[in-house]
Amino acid sequence: MNLFDTINKRRSIRRFTEETVPEDVMNKALEMAVLAPNSSNTQTWDFYWVQSGDKKAKLVEACLSQAAARTAAELLVVVAAPKSWQRSQKRLIEWVKSSNAPKPVVMYYEKLIPAMYRWGIFNILGFVRFLIFNLVGLFRPIMRRPATRRDVQEIAIKSAALAAENFVLAMTAQGYATCMMEGFDECRVKRLLKLKCHDRVVMVIGVGKESDKGTWGPRYRLPLSEVVHKV
């Protein structure tokens, strides 16, 4: 199955069979997930593969007991962790130095990333950056984000969403179906997984084999002429 076939085959499947998913299939898809593009290679994502029966039941309930969660053989929670740039920073600095990267690249990871990704107590650093960026922006083009805590969270969410797409395509390529769910109680999911207050649950992904009632109709998309704008 080539890339175009994989993308075309992927659907949001609402019901799965009782067939299990081999662990090596999940692991291979997770390996592909972390190869996704992400902001400054900071890898501000976490993946919670919920295997405990008790936790899985609570996660299904937090997903409003929808069929895509209730019938899934496996459930994966994709989390944006905006402060986890600190987890990767030291190793990224060692990596760029060992790779003889140009000095600006080293400085980027040593100085610029901490300056841009820290938001400070009560988001004070974020608001200071916001004011500075928008003041300078009156006179010349400037990158205005990330400034506030919300901006850093948004960046982490984008990266995590890209990783989630890699994951579902990798599952599709291996012959399994997925459903990327946004219908869930985020507060309950965060409590279940003991996430930090600034973490965001991007989506819960149900995984399994598609049942004969996996979808109720053909895929529908708006025509390109309505969404592609040549300017």
Secondary structure as the mmCIF struct_conf table of DSSP 4:
data_model
#
loop_
_struct_conf.conf_type_id
_struct_conf.id
_struct_conf.beg_label_comp_id
_struct_conf.beg_label_asym_id
_struct_conf.beg_label_seq_id
_struct_conf.end_label_comp_id
_struct_conf.end_label_asym_id
_struct_conf.end_label_seq_id
HELX_RH_AL_P HELX_RH_AL_P1 LEU A 3 LYS A 9
STRN STRN1 SER A 12 SER A 12
BEND BEND1 ARG A 14 ARG A 14
STRN STRN2 PHE A 16 PHE A 16
BEND BEND2 GLU A 18 GLU A 18
HELX_RH_AL_P HELX_RH_AL_P2 GLU A 23 ALA A 33
TURN_TY1_P TURN_TY1_P1 VAL A 34 LEU A 35
BEND BEND3 ALA A 36 ALA A 36
HELX_RH_3T_P HELX_RH_3T_P1 SER A 39 ASN A 41
STRN STRN3 TRP A 45 VAL A 50
HELX_RH_AL_P HELX_RH_AL_P3 GLY A 53 ALA A 62
TURN_TY1_P TURN_TY1_P2 CYS A 63 SER A 65
HELX_RH_AL_P HELX_RH_AL_P4 ALA A 67 ARG A 70
BEND BEND4 THR A 71 THR A 71
BEND BEND5 ALA A 73 ALA A 73
STRN STRN4 GLU A 74 ALA A 80
HELX_RH_3T_P HELX_RH_3T_P2 PRO A 82 SER A 84
HELX_RH_AL_P HELX_RH_AL_P5 TRP A 85 SER A 98
TURN_TY1_P TURN_TY1_P3 SER A 99 ASN A 100
HELX_RH_AL_P HELX_RH_AL_P6 LYS A 103 MET A 107
HELX_RH_PI_P HELX_RH_PI_P1 TYR A 108 LEU A 112
HELX_RH_AL_P HELX_RH_AL_P7 ILE A 113 TYR A 117
HELX_RH_3T_P HELX_RH_3T_P3 ILE A 121 ASN A 123
HELX_RH_AL_P HELX_RH_AL_P8 ILE A 124 VAL A 136
TURN_TY1_P TURN_TY1_P4 GLY A 137 PHE A 139
BEND BEND6 ARG A 140 ARG A 140
BEND BEND7 PRO A 146 PRO A 146
BEND BEND8 THR A 148 THR A 148
HELX_RH_AL_P HELX_RH_AL_P9 ARG A 149 ALA A 173
TURN_TY1_P TURN_TY1_P5 GLN A 174 GLY A 175
STRN STRN5 ALA A 177 MET A 181
BEND BEND9 PHE A 184 PHE A 184
HELX_RH_AL_P HELX_RH_AL_P10 GLU A 186 LEU A 193
TURN_TY1_P TURN_TY1_P6 LYS A 194 LYS A 194
TURN_TY1_P TURN_TY1_P7 CYS A 197 HIS A 198
STRN STRN6 ARG A 200 GLY A 208
HELX_LH_PP_P HELX_LH_PP_P1 LYS A 209 LYS A 209
STRN STRN7 GLU A 210 GLU A 210
HELX_LH_PP_P HELX_LH_PP_P2 SER A 211 SER A 211
TURN_TY1_P TURN_TY1_P8 ASP A 212 LYS A 213
BEND BEND10 GLY A 214 GLY A 214
BEND BEND11 TRP A 216 GLY A 217
HELX_RH_AL_P HELX_RH_AL_P11 LEU A 224 VAL A 227
#
